[in-house]
């Protein structure tokens, strides 16, 4: 999923609908993890969906 995102993309968390801003990949080689601006730890990207701009 990480390869489909670019810095600044909005992501919505499935569990609660909260929106985050994608900040970039994390230090691992795992495509399923990345950073969002609102959190200090890497997040599991399959728990989010990309919000398409209107």
ABEGO torsion letter per residue (X at the ends): XAAABBBGBBBBBAAAGBBBBBAEBBABABAABBBBAABABBBBAAABBBBBBX
